[in-house]
Amino acid sequence: MEAEGLIFKTSCEVGKDISAKELLDQFDAVVLTVGAMQPRDLPVEGRDLKGVHFAMEFLTQQNRRNAKQYFEPEIRVKATAKNVLVIGGGDTGSDLCWNFESSGSIECNPD
């Protein structure tokens, strides 16, 4: 994407490190890609069963694993050698399947 001219600004806080006006002056388009860090729980049967997790539980841990950061083993969400069903979709569902398959799950089935 960078080869096609896309510019990534990481570890940058708009309003602190750069103003919104500066961004609008420098670029033809500004795309804000912020994710919801707080999940929306659903009152569905089985939601409280062991092995049912919110997407961000796994994705946040995967980012920490990739950065070699420590977190408590008892809270780890692991999918190694498991069949995984992802309920939902969009970019988060795609991210989950890619990460599950990269971390050794047997199969990821998006629903």
C-alpha positions as CSV (number, residue, x, y, z in Angstrom):
1,M,0.0,0.0,0.0
2,E,2.9,2.3,0.7
3,A,4.3,1.5,-2.8
4,E,1.0,2.9,-4.1
5,G,1.5,6.2,-2.3
6,L,-0.5,5.5,0.9
7,I,1.1,7.3,3.9
8,F,0.8,5.7,7.4
9,K,1.1,7.9,10.4
10,T,1.5,5.7,13.5
11,S,2.0,6.6,17.1
12,C,0.6,10.0,16.3
13,E,-2.2,11.6,18.3
14,V,-4.3,14.1,16.3
15,G,-4.6,17.3,18.2
16,K,-1.4,16.7,20.1
17,D,1.3,15.6,17.6
18,I,-0.4,17.1,14.6
19,S,-3.5,19.3,14.2
20,A,-6.6,18.3,12.2
21,K,-6.0,21.5,10.1
22,E,-2.4,20.3,9.3
23,L,-3.7,17.0,8.1
24,L,-6.4,18.6,5.9
25,D,-3.8,20.9,4.5
26,Q,-1.4,18.1,3.7
27,F,-3.8,15.4,2.3
28,D,-6.7,15.2,-0.1
29,A,-8.5,12.8,2.1
30,V,-8.2,11.9,5.8
31,V,-9.5,8.5,6.8
32,L,-10.1,7.8,10.5
33,T,-10.0,4.1,11.3
34,V,-10.8,3.7,14.9
35,G,-12.3,0.5,16.3
36,A,-14.6,-0.1,19.1
37,M,-12.6,-1.4,22.0
38,Q,-15.7,-2.1,24.1
39,P,-17.7,-5.0,22.8
40,R,-21.5,-5.1,22.6
41,D,-22.6,-8.1,24.5
42,L,-25.6,-10.0,23.2
43,P,-28.1,-11.9,25.3
44,V,-27.9,-15.2,23.4
45,E,-28.0,-18.7,24.7
46,G,-24.4,-20.0,25.4
47,R,-22.8,-16.6,25.5
48,D,-21.4,-17.4,29.0
49,L,-19.9,-20.8,28.0
50,K,-16.2,-21.5,28.2
51,G,-14.6,-20.8,24.9
52,V,-16.9,-18.0,23.8
53,H,-15.0,-14.8,23.5
54,F,-15.3,-11.3,22.1
55,A,-13.1,-10.5,19.1
56,M,-11.0,-7.9,20.8
57,E,-10.1,-10.3,23.6
58,F,-8.2,-12.4,21.1
59,L,-6.9,-9.6,18.8
60,T,-5.5,-7.5,21.6
61,Q,-3.7,-10.5,23.0
62,Q,-2.4,-11.4,19.6
63,N,-0.9,-7.9,19.2
64,R,0.7,-8.3,22.6
65,R,2.1,-11.7,21.7
66,N,3.5,-10.2,18.5
67,A,5.1,-7.4,20.5
68,K,6.6,-10.0,23.0
69,Q,4.6,-8.5,25.8
70,Y,3.6,-10.6,28.9
71,F,0.1,-11.2,30.1
72,E,-1.3,-13.7,32.6
73,P,-1.6,-17.2,31.2
74,E,-5.0,-17.8,32.8
75,I,-6.5,-15.1,30.6
76,R,-5.0,-16.2,27.3
77,V,-7.3,-16.9,24.4
78,K,-5.7,-19.6,22.3
79,A,-6.9,-21.3,19.2
80,T,-3.9,-23.5,18.4
81,A,-5.1,-26.9,17.0
82,K,-8.8,-25.9,17.3
83,N,-11.7,-25.4,14.9
84,V,-12.9,-21.9,15.3
85,L,-16.3,-20.4,14.4
86,V,-16.4,-16.6,14.0
87,I,-19.9,-15.2,14.3
88,G,-20.1,-11.8,12.7
89,G,-18.1,-10.3,9.9
90,G,-16.6,-7.2,8.4
91,D,-12.9,-6.3,8.9
92,T,-12.9,-7.7,12.5
93,G,-14.1,-11.1,11.3
94,S,-11.5,-11.2,8.6
95,D,-8.8,-10.1,11.1
96,L,-9.9,-12.9,13.4
97,C,-9.8,-15.6,10.8
98,W,-6.4,-14.4,9.5
99,N,-4.9,-14.4,13.0
100,F,-6.5,-17.7,14.0
101,E,-5.1,-19.4,11.0
102,S,-1.7,-17.7,11.4
103,S,-1.5,-18.9,15.0
104,G,-2.2,-22.5,14.2
105,S,-5.9,-23.1,14.4
106,I,-7.1,-26.1,12.3
107,E,-9.8,-24.1,10.5
108,C,-11.6,-20.8,10.9
109,N,-15.2,-20.7,9.7
110,P,-16.7,-17.3,9.3
111,D,-20.5,-17.3,9.6
